[in-house]
Amino acid sequence: MSVDSSDGYAQTVDARAIDGEPFSDIMAAIDSLGDGETALLINSFEPKPLYPVLSRKGYEYDTTQVDDDEWRVTISHA
């Protein structure tokens, strides 16, 4: 997991750099968010299966495709 707060996010997870299933790393990062903090998920595809999980856990998200193989999802408490 890549964590870097210098980009303005409390947590940054670059799932492209994770060997294997990134779900637990993503959840650990967003579950550590404090009120008013935002996480950034970088992925090689739109992580549609993650959206219902985020909603159930009380997070809101905004997804942007920045390249053919790069999607960025900002995640924060709803």
Long-range contacts (C-beta under 8 A, 24 or more apart in sequence): 1-25, 1-28, 1-29, 3-29, 7-40, 9-37, 9-38, 9-39, 9-40, 9-74, 10-34, 10-37, 10-38, 10-39, 11-37, 11-39, 11-40, 12-39, 12-40, 12-42, 13-39, 13-40, 13-41, 13-42, 14-42, 15-41, 15-42, 15-43, 15-44, 15-47, 16-42, 16-43, 16-44, 16-70, 23-50, 26-50, 27-53, 30-54, 30-57, 30-59, 30-75, 31-57, 33-75, 33-76, 33-77, 35-77, 36-76, 36-77, 37-76, 37-77, 38-74, 38-75, 38-76, 39-74, 39-75, 39-76, 40-72, 40-73, 40-74, 40-75, 41-72, 41-73, 41-74, 41-75, 42-70, 42-71, 42-72, 43-70, 43-71, 43-72, 43-73, 44-69, 44-70, 44-71, 45-69, 45-71, 46-71, 47-71, 47-73
